[in-house]
Amino acid sequence: MKLELYKFDSCPYCVRVFKAIEKSGRTDVEMHDIMKNEADYRRLLAIGGKDQVPCLFIDGVPMYESLDIIDWLDKHPQE
């Protein structure tokens, strides 16, 4: 399963997700900073249809809302 988190560091909702990932010890989430990488920003818009972060792509399917992302990550621990 491919997990990609689209984010930017000063977003409080992104920070909430970062903390949950760190606490869980996960290492399988690829980070993409839309403020530092124009290609990441364009991909977020092209696939997700909006520039809302955090956005977790799960095998290419976007999921928004920090609490939904955290809930999904909790229910699908790293193998």
N, C-alpha and C positions, 0 to 999 in steps of 0.2 A: 504494500500500500504506500502510495506517495503522498506525503503531507507537506504542504507549502503554506507558510504563514506570510501574508502580505500585511505590512505594518509600517509605522514610523515611530521612532523612539519617544517622542514627547506626547503621544496619544495616551491618555489615562486608561482607556479601555484595552489598548494593546499591552500596556504595562501589567494590567490585571492578568492577561493571558500569559505573558512572559513569566510572571511569578508562579502561575499554576504549572507551567511546563518545567520550570526550574525545580519546584518543590517535588514534582513527580519523578525527576531524574531522566526525563525523556531526552533522547538524542536523535530521534527520527523526524524532527520537524525542521524543514529547510526554511530559513528566514529570507525574506525579500523586503528591503526597505524602499518604499515608493518615493521617498524624498531624496534618496541618494542614487537611485538608478532609474533613469527615464524608461528603459525597456520594461522594467518591472511595473512601473506605473501604467504604461500602455497595455501590457498584458492584463492587468487587473481590470482596466476599462473594457478591453476587447472581450474578455471571457465573462467577467462578472457583471458588466453593464453599468457599473457605478464605481466611484472612487472611495467608497466607504471602507474603513479599516477598523478593527482587524478583520481580515478575511482569510479563512483557512480553506485552501483548495484540498479536497480529499479525492485523490485520483482525478484531478481536473475539475471537480464539481465544487463551486463556491459555497461556503457557509459563513454567514455574518453573525454579528452579535456576540460579544465576549462571553456572556454566560452560557450561550448555546455551544460555543466552541469548547469552553472548559468542560461542560457536561459531556459532550461527545468524547473528548480526550479521556475523561475519567472512565467512561463506559467502554473505551477501546484502548486498553493499556498497550504499551509497546511490547512486542513479542521478543 
